[in-house]
Amino acid sequence: MSGRKLEQGRLGWAIDSENIPLLESTGTQSGELLKWYRDTFPKFNTQADPLGVVSITDQGQQGACQGHALATVFQICYFLATGRKASFSRAAAYYLSQKKDGIRGDQGSTLSGGQWVATQHGLCLESDWPYPSRYNPQQPASAANKFLFKLQTTKPFRDLNSMLDWLEQGLPIQTGLTWNDSCNEEIVDRYNGRSGGGHSTVFWQRTLSSNVKNINSWGAGWSGDGCHEWTLKSIETALAGRWTVFIGYAPAGMEYPVPDAIA
């Protein structure tokens, strides 16, 4: 299995523009948010098959991994909150994050920009703002007044046990990683984050071997199904790195709105 070429040292997570203090100041402590989630959503704490819930997508030649990862996080949280499946706008997740970041062109976006979209602005469905084949940040008229869905987020995780507690509840974690050849394995067990471009993916659920499933945005042909696994050792190595951000997301309300498209 081979990874994508690192073009100009960047794959889409705009490392140089990331606002860690903003993520720290606006997120909630994981223990506090996890308790709220357990009390609010006891019904859908599930270990569903990831490939039966999420859409494995391909960001193409745009640096849109953060937007794709965020849309995947919304898919997971919507399922956990309602038991239903829906596809959320990758374009809105990407372009609105860029707008918040002050970034234009195929230069990626930040997790902090995505956090603002998820928690304050809101996201619409994929059908309201479809993902274009070429870079086009223009919001279509069909998306007006459709940003109905919001999430809650943690502060960045600093230790493995807090991450595992989060994953054990079936909740997703968005990653911001320095990506290089050490990541292009079916099982990442020797992560080396000292060089490479920035990339964003989604950690969701443990495997039978206690690894963590990682959902990528390079299409279903990547690694055979669009996902691969990380060992706990590699995640610990990543946590210790300077350029790594892991933040968890949870549903924001008891029941999400149910537009006609998915009613």
N, C-alpha and C positions, 0 to 999 in steps of 0.2 A: 504494500500500500504506500502510495506517495502523497505528499502534501502539496499544497499550492506554492508556486514560486513567491518568495517574499519580494514584492515590488517596492523598491525604495524603502525597505525596512518596515513596511506597514501593511497590515491585512484588514484594517478597518476600525479597531479600537484605537482612538486618538490618544495615545498614552501622554503625549506632551501637553495636551489640553485638559487632562483629567483633573477634577476638582475634589480631591480626597477630603479636605475640610468640610465641603458641602455635604458629602455623603455621610460623614461623621455627625454633622450637626442636625441633619434632617431625618436620618434614620432612627429607628427605635431599637433599644436593647433586645437582642434575640430572645432571651428568656422571657421578657415581658410580653413580646409579641407572640411567642409560641404559646404561652398560657392563654392569651386571648383567643388564639386560633383554636386550641383544644376545647375551650369552653363554648365557642361559637359554632364550630363545624365538626361535631362528633360523628356525623353521619357519613361523610365522604373522606375520612382518613383511610385512603386506599393504596394498595400497591398494584395499581392497574398496569397493564403492559404499555410502556411508553409509546411504542409504535402503533398502538391502538388508540392513542389519545392525541398525540402531536402530529403535525404535518412536517415531514422532512423536506425542507426547501433548499433552494440554491440561490445565493446572493448574486451570482453571475460576476461581472467585472466591476461592480460597484463595491465600495468599501463599506458595505451595509451590514456587517456581521452583528453589530450592537443592536440594530433595529430588528434583525431576524431573531436574535436571541430574546429580545424583549417581547416580541410577538409570541414566541414559543412559551415564555413564562406566562403570558396572559391566557394562552390556551389551557395550560395546566391548571392555573388558578380558577379559571371559569369552570373547568370540569370538577375540581375539588369542591367548589361552592354550590354547584347546581346539579352535577351528574350529567350535564349535557356537553356536547362538543360544538365548538365554533372556531372559525379561523379569524385571526385579528390582523389588522393592516400592518404589514412589514414596512410599507412606504411611509405611513404616518409615524410609526415608531422611529424610523431612521431620519426622515426629513425634519420632523418637529424637534428631535433631539439636536440635529445640526443647527436649527434656528436658535435654540436656546444656547448652544455652544458658541454661536457666531462663526460657524464653519460652513464653507460652500465648496462644491465640487466633490469628486470622489475621494475625499480626505478622511472619511470615517466620522465617528461621533463618540461621545463619552458615556460612561455609565451614569454619571451625574446628570447629564442632559436627559438620558432615558428615565432616570428616577423622577425628574420633574414631570415628564410626559405621563408616567404611570400614576403618580400620586396627586398631581395638581391639575394637569390639563385634561387627561383622559385619552383613551384610545377608541378608535372605531373598528368596524369589521373590515376584513379584506375586501368584501364586495363593495364597500363604500369608497375605498381608496386602494385600488389594485396596485400591485408592485409593477413598475414599468421595466422594460428590457434595457432602457438607457436612463441615465441620470436625469431626473425631472422633478424638482422639488415643488412644483406648482400643485397646490391643493385643488382637487376637482370639486365642482359644485355639489356633487353627490355626497360629499363628506360633511357638508354644513350641518351643524347641530346634531351630529351623530357620535360625538365623543362621550359616550355614556359610561364607559367602563374605567374604573380606577382600582389601584392596588395599594397595599401598605408594604413598607420595606424596612429591613433591618439596617443597622449600622454595619460596615464591613466586618466580616468575621475575622477574628485574630487567632482562633485556636480550632483544632480539628474536632474536638468533642462537641463544641457548639454547632458546627456544621453537620455532624452526624445526627445530633438531636433533631435538627431541622429536617434533614432528609428522611429520618425515621417516621416523621409525621406525614410523609408524602409531598412535602413542599419543595419547590425548585429553588436553585441558587444560580444567579447569573454570574458568569466569570469574566474577568478582564485579565488576560494572560499574555506574557511574552511567549510567542509561538515560534518554535523552530523545529528542526528535524526530530528532536527527542519526543515531540508531540505526535508525530506521524506514525504511530504504532497502534495495532489493534488493542494492546494493553500497555498503557504508559506506566512503566515502572521505574524509569530513570530520568525523571524530568530535569531538564537543564534550562533554566530561564535566564541565563546570563546575557543572551543576545537574541535578536529576532524581532519580528514585527508584532504589533499589538493585535489581539484577536479576542472576540467575545463568543462564548458558548453557554450552554446550560447544563449544569449538573442536576440530575434527577434520579433518585432511587439507588439502592444498593443492589448488587448482583448476588447470586448464590455464593460466589467466592469472596464476598465482602468488598469487592471493588465498587466504584461509583460510576454509573452510566453518564456519559458526556454526549450531549446532542449538538451536532455541528450544523453549519448552514452551507455546506458544499455539495448538496444533493445526495440522493439515496445511493448513488454509486460509490461514494466515499466510504471506505471501510466496509463495504458490502451492504450496509443499510443506513448510512448517514450518521451512525453513532460509533463510539468506541468506549473503552473503560480506562479508568485511572485507579491505580493502587493508592491505598492510604498513605504509603510512604511518599509517593510523588506529590500528593496533595499537601502533605506536611512540608515538603521541600518548597512547593510553590508559595505556601503561606509565609515562609521565611524570606521570600524574595522581595526586593524593593518595588518591582513593578508587577504586582499582583493585587487584584481586588476581587473579593467574593462577597456578594450581597444576596440575602434571601428575600423572596417576595411571598406575600400572602394575600388572599382575597380581602376586599375592603368592606364588604357588607354581607348581610345574611343571604340575600338573593340579588343577583345581578339583574339589570334590565333584560327583558327578553324581546328583542326586536322581531318583527314579522319574519325576517329571514331565517330565524332559528327557533321560532315558537313551536 
